[in-house]
Amino acid sequence: MTATAVKSTGSGTAPGPVGPVLRKRRPYGTALGLGTAVLYLSLIVLIPLAAVVWRSTEGGWDTFWAAVRTPDAWAALELTVGASLIVALVNVVMGTVIAWVLVRDKFWGKSIVDTLIDLPFALPTIVAGLVLLALYGTNSPLHINLAYTRFSVGVALLFVTLPFVVRTVQPVLKSWTATWSRPRTPWAPPRSPPSGASSCRTSPRP
């Protein structure tokens, strides 16, 4: 006993055999765009990083490790890694809270807050540094002097990285909100299939 699937077209006649499926060719524009993106990333990111790695290992791995273990380099690594971990933990909490408020709540000035979050994207790095120095430097209007301290590194990282967390979490929260707010009626009767839809039946074959 074997089962065969027959597609019904509504008129009672079975269609003929289905022809071979043709694969869609990838358009030339996709390959061109991918090549352009890889070339740009190579010129801006990959080649400079490769040059740094090659120059640092020019004297051998012993020379590289000796340069890394110098007090200044080790202090810089500790500061960078430690500040990045702390900022990541703060962004996980505060970035999620800010994204949740922007998705769920409606309040006056919401568009202003939404614009301020994108401000670090628009500001060049040097301008962002000058803004932070003007706010938290020696001549701070808030009377808070954080210039040339470890805490200032964390503030700068928070200012730059917070928009990435908020904009990444927002679409996820929007999809969850749409799912939770959708009305559920589990007692509703099932819909009948439309006429002419495909069906499957089994028939014995000797």
QUIVEN-V241512 format. One record per helix or strand. SS is the DSSP state (a for helix, b for strand). FROM is the first residue (numbers start at 0). TO is the last residue. If there is no record, write none. Layout:
ss:SS from:FROM to:TO
ss:SS from:FROM to:TO
This chain:
ss:b from:7 to:7
ss:b from:13 to:13
ss:a from:27 to:55
ss:a from:60 to:67
ss:a from:70 to:103
ss:a from:109 to:116
ss:a from:118 to:121
ss:a from:124 to:135
ss:a from:149 to:180
